[in-house]
Amino acid sequence: MIIDFPLTFQIFGKTVLAHPVFETVGIFLAMRYYFYLKRKSSEKMSFSSSAAVLIGATAGALIGSKLIGNLENPYLLFNDFNIQRFWTNNTIVGGLSFGLIGVELAKKIVGYQKSTGDLIVYPLILAMIIGRIGCFFTGVYEETYGIPTDSVFGMHLGDQYLRHPVALYEIIFLIILWITLKRIQIKSKFSLGFIFQIFMLSYFTFRLVLDFIKPKIEIIENLGTIQLVCIVVIIYYIFKMKNTLNQKSNQ
């Protein structure tokens, strides 16, 4: 099958790349899925707590996705700042990590102490899968592609090189992660938040490895900005999960 990259759509007379279209669809479907799960959940939150968590997550994710996205190339950010480029640069790694900070701050403000992460895991994975479909169809026209490769997995993504289709790798990983988390959730009884902890630790570990086959500006040794953020989050969740498992063993 031959694919012409990038895939584009005509919307209101304008040509739009596939990535923002799929990203928007993914967010919409994920929100609908989240509210469906929330209605079925036995864990009820007050309106004020729910609104605070939603605002904290949204604000944190918006700030983090753009901040970390632009810090992928700090030299360009600080030496040739452009507001349009700053606004359009995003990364899910920044969105997840800063969204977490936003939620925790919001919970402290309203005095809500229970974990709120498990309910958002599967809607989040759904949004990420749909978004990565858009990344794949955008090819090399946004910075979501892999380095050149001679392996059997190499694909032409819009230039003369065979490249790692990292978006497809991530889609496959997310589908496997979804199935695995569902099985863990069915077979094991852990405290609230444990499924979210597994998700975060698994995804950030995957991204740390995946970004070795993506073009990047090396910040420390051969690590890029996203990988450095991944390492911080991985360390945080190793300790977080250790505490959760210790609490379970003491029950």
C-alpha positions as CSV (number, residue, x, y, z in Angstrom):
1,M,0.0,0.0,0.0
2,I,1.4,3.4,-1.0
3,I,0.6,6.4,1.3
4,D,1.1,9.9,0.2
5,F,2.5,11.9,3.1
6,P,1.3,14.1,4.6
7,L,-2.4,13.3,4.8
8,T,-4.4,16.5,4.8
9,F,-8.0,17.5,5.1
10,Q,-9.9,20.4,3.6
11,I,-11.7,22.2,6.5
12,F,-13.5,25.5,5.8
13,G,-11.4,26.0,2.7
14,K,-8.1,25.5,4.5
15,T,-5.7,22.6,4.2
16,V,-5.1,21.0,7.6
17,L,-2.6,18.3,8.5
18,A,-3.8,15.0,9.8
19,H,-2.2,15.4,13.2
20,P,-4.4,18.2,14.7
21,V,-7.5,16.7,13.2
22,F,-6.9,13.2,14.7
23,E,-5.8,14.9,18.0
24,T,-9.0,16.8,18.2
25,V,-11.1,13.7,17.5
26,G,-9.1,11.8,20.0
27,I,-9.7,14.3,22.8
28,F,-13.4,14.5,22.0
29,L,-13.9,10.8,22.1
30,A,-11.7,10.4,25.2
31,M,-13.8,13.0,27.1
32,R,-17.0,11.2,26.1
33,Y,-15.5,7.9,27.3
34,Y,-14.3,9.5,30.5
35,F,-17.8,10.9,31.4
36,Y,-19.3,7.4,30.6
37,L,-16.9,5.7,33.0
38,K,-17.4,8.4,35.6
39,R,-21.2,7.8,35.5
40,K,-20.6,4.1,36.1
41,S,-18.0,4.6,38.8
42,S,-18.8,3.9,42.4
43,E,-16.3,6.6,43.4
44,K,-18.2,9.9,43.6
45,M,-16.6,13.3,43.7
46,S,-18.3,16.6,44.6
47,F,-18.8,19.1,41.7
48,S,-16.2,21.5,43.2
49,S,-13.6,18.8,43.6
50,S,-14.3,17.4,40.1
51,A,-14.1,20.8,38.5
52,A,-10.9,21.7,40.4
53,V,-9.2,18.4,39.2
54,L,-10.3,19.0,35.6
55,I,-9.1,22.6,35.6
56,G,-5.8,21.6,37.2
57,A,-5.2,18.8,34.7
58,T,-6.1,20.9,31.7
59,A,-4.0,23.9,32.8
60,G,-1.0,21.7,33.7
61,A,-1.2,19.7,30.5
62,L,-1.5,22.8,28.4
63,I,1.5,24.5,30.0
64,G,3.6,21.3,30.2
65,S,3.0,20.1,26.6
66,K,4.1,23.4,25.2
67,L,7.0,24.1,27.6
68,I,8.6,20.7,27.2
69,G,7.8,20.6,23.5
70,N,9.7,23.8,23.0
71,L,12.5,22.8,25.3
72,E,13.2,19.9,23.0
73,N,15.3,22.5,21.1
74,P,16.3,25.1,23.7
75,Y,18.7,26.8,21.4
76,L,15.9,27.7,19.0
77,L,13.6,28.6,21.8
78,F,15.9,31.1,23.4
79,N,17.9,32.4,20.4
80,D,15.0,32.7,17.9
81,F,11.8,32.9,20.0
82,N,8.6,32.8,17.9
83,I,5.2,32.9,19.6
84,Q,3.5,30.9,16.8
85,R,6.1,28.2,16.9
86,F,5.9,28.1,20.7
87,W,2.1,27.7,20.6
88,T,2.2,24.9,18.0
89,N,5.0,22.8,19.6
90,N,3.5,20.1,21.9
91,T,4.5,16.8,23.5
92,I,2.4,14.3,25.4
93,V,5.3,13.7,27.8
94,G,5.0,17.4,29.0
95,G,1.3,17.2,29.0
96,L,1.2,14.1,31.2
97,S,3.9,15.2,33.6
98,F,2.6,18.7,34.2
99,G,-1.0,17.6,34.1
100,L,-0.1,15.4,37.1
101,I,1.3,18.4,38.9
102,G,-1.8,20.4,38.1
103,V,-4.1,17.7,39.5
104,E,-2.1,17.3,42.7
105,L,-2.1,21.1,43.3
106,A,-5.8,21.3,42.6
107,K,-6.5,18.5,45.0
108,K,-4.5,20.2,47.8
109,I,-6.4,23.4,47.2
110,V,-9.8,21.8,47.6
111,G,-8.7,19.3,50.2
112,Y,-9.4,16.2,48.2
113,Q,-7.1,13.3,49.2
114,K,-8.2,10.3,47.2
115,S,-6.5,9.2,44.0
116,T,-8.3,10.3,40.8
117,G,-6.0,8.8,38.1
118,D,-7.5,5.3,37.5
119,L,-10.6,6.7,35.8
120,I,-8.7,8.7,33.2
121,V,-6.3,5.9,32.2
122,Y,-8.3,4.3,29.4
123,P,-9.7,7.5,27.9
124,L,-6.2,8.8,28.0
125,I,-4.8,5.8,26.1
126,L,-7.7,6.1,23.6
127,A,-6.8,9.7,22.9
128,M,-3.1,8.9,22.6
129,I,-3.8,6.1,20.1
130,I,-6.0,8.3,17.9
131,G,-3.5,11.1,18.1
132,R,-0.6,8.8,17.1
133,I,-2.6,7.8,14.0
134,G,-2.5,11.4,13.1
135,C,1.2,11.6,13.8
136,F,1.8,8.7,11.5
137,F,-0.1,10.1,8.6
138,T,1.7,13.5,9.0
139,G,5.0,11.7,8.3
140,V,8.1,13.9,8.4
141,Y,6.1,17.1,8.2
142,E,6.0,17.3,12.1
143,E,8.7,16.2,14.5
144,T,7.0,12.9,15.3
145,Y,9.0,10.5,13.1
146,G,11.9,8.2,13.6
147,I,15.6,8.2,12.5
148,P,16.6,6.5,9.2
149,T,16.9,2.7,9.4
150,D,17.9,-0.3,7.3
151,S,15.7,-2.6,9.3
152,V,12.7,-4.4,8.0
153,F,10.5,-1.9,9.8
154,G,11.7,1.1,7.8
155,M,9.1,3.1,6.0
156,H,9.1,6.1,3.6
157,L,7.3,8.8,5.6
158,G,7.6,11.7,3.1
159,D,11.3,12.0,2.3
160,Q,14.0,9.9,0.7
161,Y,14.8,7.9,3.8
162,L,13.5,4.7,5.2
163,R,12.6,5.7,8.8
164,H,11.4,4.0,12.0
165,P,7.6,4.5,12.1
166,V,7.7,5.4,15.8
167,A,4.0,6.4,15.8
168,L,3.1,2.9,14.8
169,Y,5.4,1.5,17.5
170,E,3.6,3.6,20.1
171,I,0.2,2.6,18.9
172,I,1.1,-1.1,19.3
173,F,2.6,-0.5,22.7
174,L,-0.5,1.4,23.9
175,I,-2.9,-1.3,22.7
176,I,-0.8,-4.0,24.6
177,L,-0.7,-1.7,27.7
178,W,-4.5,-1.3,27.6
179,I,-5.0,-5.0,27.5
180,T,-2.4,-5.6,30.2
181,L,-3.9,-3.0,32.6
182,K,-7.4,-4.4,32.1
183,R,-6.1,-7.9,33.1
184,I,-4.3,-6.5,36.2
185,Q,-7.4,-4.5,37.2
186,I,-9.6,-7.6,36.9
187,K,-7.3,-10.1,38.7
188,S,-5.8,-7.9,41.4
189,K,-7.2,-5.6,44.1
190,F,-5.0,-2.6,44.7
191,S,-5.7,0.8,46.1
192,L,-7.1,3.6,44.0
193,G,-4.5,5.1,41.7
194,F,-2.3,1.9,41.2
195,I,-3.5,1.4,37.6
196,F,-2.6,5.0,36.8
197,Q,0.8,4.5,38.5
198,I,1.5,1.4,36.3
199,F,0.4,3.3,33.2
200,M,2.7,6.3,33.9
201,L,5.7,4.2,34.8
202,S,5.2,2.0,31.7
203,Y,4.6,4.8,29.3
204,F,7.5,7.0,30.4
205,T,9.8,4.0,30.4
206,F,8.7,3.2,26.8
207,R,9.2,6.8,25.8
208,L,12.7,7.0,27.3
209,V,13.7,4.0,25.1
210,L,11.7,5.1,22.0
211,D,13.3,8.5,21.9
212,F,16.7,6.9,21.2
213,I,15.4,6.2,17.7
214,K,13.9,9.7,17.2
215,P,15.8,12.8,16.0
216,K,16.6,15.0,19.0
217,I,18.8,17.7,20.4
218,E,21.1,16.1,23.0
219,I,21.1,18.0,26.2
220,I,23.0,15.8,28.6
221,E,25.2,13.0,27.2
222,N,23.0,11.5,24.5
223,L,19.7,12.3,26.2
224,G,17.2,14.8,24.9
225,T,14.8,17.0,27.0
226,I,11.9,14.5,26.8
227,Q,14.1,11.7,28.0
228,L,15.3,13.7,31.0
229,V,11.7,14.4,31.9
230,C,11.0,10.7,31.5
231,I,13.8,9.8,33.9
232,V,12.4,12.2,36.6
233,V,8.9,10.8,36.3
234,I,10.1,7.2,36.3
235,I,12.0,7.7,39.5
236,Y,9.0,9.4,41.1
237,Y,6.6,6.5,40.2
238,I,9.1,3.8,41.2
239,F,8.9,5.2,44.8
240,K,5.1,5.8,44.4
241,M,4.4,2.2,43.4
242,K,6.8,0.9,46.1
243,N,4.7,2.7,48.7
244,T,1.5,1.4,47.3
245,L,2.7,-2.2,47.3
246,N,4.0,-1.8,50.9
247,Q,0.6,-0.6,51.9
248,K,-1.1,-3.6,50.3
249,S,1.3,-6.1,52.0
250,N,0.6,-4.5,55.4
251,Q,-3.2,-4.8,55.0
